[in-house]
Amino acid sequence: MTSERFDPSSADPRWQAAWDERQTFRADDASPRPRSYVLEMFPYPSGRIHIGHVRNYTMGDVLARYKRMKGFEVLHPMGWDAFGMPAENAAMEKGVHPGGWTRDNIANMKAQLKRLGFALDWSRELATCEPEYYGHEQALFLAMYEAGLVYRKESAVNWDPVDMTVLANEQVIDGRGWRSGALVEKRKLSQWFLKITHFAEDLLGGLGELKNWPDKVKLMQENWIGKSQGLQIRFWSADRSTEVEVFTTRPDTIFGASFVAIAADHPIAQRLAAGDPAVAAFIEECRKGGTTAAEIETQEKLGHDTGIRLKHPFDDGIALPLYIANFVLMDYGTGAVFGCPAHDQRDLDFARKYALPVTRVVADGETSAPVFEGDEAYTGPGALVNSRFLDGMDVEAAKAEVIARAEQGQWGRGTTVWRLRDWGVSRQRYWGTPIPFIHCDSCGVVPVPRDQLPVVLPEDVDFKTPGNPLLRHPTWKHVVCPSCGKPAERETDTLDTFADSSWYFLRFASQPADRPFDPEVIARWLPVEQYIGGIEHAILHLLYARFWTRALNHIGLIDVKEPFASLFTQGMVTHETYSRIDPVNGAPVYFGPAEIEKRGDGAVLISDGNPVEVGRVIKMSKSKKNVVDPDDIIAQYGADAVRWFMLSDSPPERDLPWSEAGIEGCARFVQRLWRLFGQYDPAASGEDKALDRKRDQAVAAVAEDIEGLGFNKAVARIYELASAVEKAAPSASRSAAIRALLLLVAPMMPHLAEEAWSGLGDGLISDAAWPSVDPALLVEDEVTIAIQVLGKVRDTITVPKGQTQEANLAIAMASSKVTLHVGNVEPQRIIYVPDRLLNIIPGRVMKPS
């Protein structure tokens, strides 16, 4: 190496070109080597990668490169989750075609990823918006339909009358469309569904087998699937004209019931609304509210008393009012609940609002008084009280007793319900996978024949008019029925984009032209050994991917049931914010890091020199402008310094605060290593046993840290080894340590490593093997023992491991630091912890020698 400084501006593109030219990271399906499939969640092509992408993909890249060095055939692919609403929004706002906008963004982001030197198999690149991908998705959808896992039914949806599209619950804000601001309407539309509930028990049970998934993610999925065991009870009015079936997980609290409530969409509510304008008006008000569990939890609890009274199943003398309530969901249980206010906070809020009785039926350990006076429901354990034949029982025994009596009296039955609902996949949008069905007046709904796939989106679409362009396209939807030959129409809904990301990992592994994948090749690569992505995908994407894998296994297309053997959820990259208050509207105005100059503990705006407020360190976001452009920092510091920063300091599962000082320190370390690698001398002689030991211990520890995704620990060990090498005198051992250090940093700083290796080794360091270790050197043969006098440390000694107490005492007593405190006395007592501690308790005066 002739240059005193490593120049990333020339080295980075040179080695990236070399890897591309040699197809270094192309995976071989036929390789006899053991396999490792490393995958990060593929990105949406928004136009620019952000620094969070860089952290995510750097972690996966280090693992993939390390696995190659350990002798694995590694599959490490990349693609694009390319369908979705942002492209349609761009079409409406900028007058561009969603396809052109998306493909331009893909090209930009691919170039950015390449500048970071990721070891990706670009030969398997895919984009979900291309017919070569979504045509196979249509084939899988039809296979699920044929297996009874796809069906169509009417379903209530959130309808935006301005954008003329269905909105997800999360897109309804205060009853209005998130983009148009229009009041959202509840409509019933025919929708396509995937029968995920068929696999509810299996999805839940399978979580226990995912030993290498974060407990938090598994708990989130468990709660989303939501298995509840309880009692289905029938309540009747006195004249038997009204029957309400209620599901409850707390049958033990039946004697605390003070009302029954039904959902606004319940058939009884609909029947009453037809003849009562007040009921109809209340139901309409309910429909303006949120429908997610989180929204219902926080919104005001509202009810309408129907005037109907229902008999208590254990006491005809108790009449329970029947309410229509905004907090009851039609799609959970039976769409009806009984309220026990003393032991459910939502019921208590409702009862207080409408002055309903609140009766304690579970003692809290302090009181068993029947009248419950607090504002916080008691939901803990306890003995049943004020509950007649249940008194004295614990909660579980009381549940069992009520269920037994209900079943004996034939007015109820023990049952299991699930929070999980079948997956509605219909979207009234253009930029998605066309659902492969045809509607015929004579034949009904007919699948598109396989030889007519893919059903390709038309290019000539218009976004000037709100709504789904497919619905109003002059020719695309008009087809001939494949069954009877009569005029028919295509399905104009497209699939939820979560469907696209529910099987892409299979297509990465196997890409035949005539089918979605080859099962034999899938069996070689799946499950994914390590999957990496954000915690925000814990439920929907990960649950849907687990469902698709099970569904395809169920219909015999693949053998695997779980797609991801190990899951890692990385933390975010964060940055402080910079802002001023707008004097006109009082709102904060944010500035980007490039617009700011730090001065002391504060900061000023470069353009005018006036102070700005330095805010908290939070997640980077465009709205707060606290973002760092990866291209800018790569241009300034080089890809390896950026990669090293992503791996340093913070544990990978925690957030990583971005700092200029941190990235500058990483850039300095790159140069420090470059100088150290330049000191490699293959002709050096002499042995340094201590350095040999540190070298092999570092190699073993870094390997263990990378395999455990403890990248910050690996970085710390590399710093330690580099310091030890720098301090060591020239020797063969030092040169061996420099060579080992070069191999250790190769997965993390690949450009620097290739540049240095080109002067030391043969071929590419990307193809080199991980350094081997001598097991004997991994065992410490020396230990440092603390020497105490009367329990206070006075010195330390380094001695052979396992040396006797007597030998260590003799060495300790030769230390002036020890004899200063022991004096001229013999030890009365010795407390010895082998290889760790020796405590001297002085005794009588020692005899003169």
Secondary structure, 3 states (H helix, E strand, C coil): CCCCCCCHHHHHHHHHHHHHHHCCCCCCCCCCCCEEEEEECCCCCCCCCCHHHHHHHHHHHHHHHHHHHCCCEEECECCECCCCHHHHHHHHHHCCCHHHHHHHHHHHHHHHHHHCCCCCEHHHCCECCCHHHHHHHHHHHHHHHHCCCEEEEEEEEEEECCCCEEECHHHEECCEECCCCCECEEEEEEEEEECHHHHHHHHHHHHHHCCECCHHHHHHHHHHHCEEEEEEEEEEECCCCCEEEEEECCHHHHHHCCEEEECCCCHHHHHHHHHCHHHHHHHHHHCCCCCCHHHHHHCCCCEEEEEEEEEECCEEEEEEEEEEECCCCCCCCCCEEEECHHHCHHHHHHHHHCCCCCECCECCCCCCCCECCCCCCCCCCCEECCCHHHCCCEHHHHHHHHHHHHHHHCCEEEEEEECCCCEECEECCCCCCECCEEEECCCEEEECCHHHCCCCCCCCCCCCCCCCHHHHCCCCCEEECCCCCCEEEECCCEECHHHHCCCHHHHHHCCCCCCCCCHHHHHHHCCECEEEECHHHCCHHHHHHHHHHHHHHHCCCCCCCCCECEEEECCCEEEEEEEEECCCCCCEEEECHHHEEEECCEEEECCCCCEEEEEEEEECCCCCCCCCCHHHHHHHHCHHHHHHHHHCCCCCCCCEECCHHHHHHHHHHHHHHHHHHCCCCCCCCCCCHHHHHHHHHHHHHHHHHHHCCCHHHHHHHHHHHHHHHHHCCCCHHHHHHHHHHHHHHCCCCHHHHHHHHCCCCCCCHHHCCCCCCCHHHHCCCEEEEEEEECCEEEEEEEEECCCCHHHHHHHHHCCHHHHHHHCCEEEEEEEEECCCEEEEEEEEECCCC
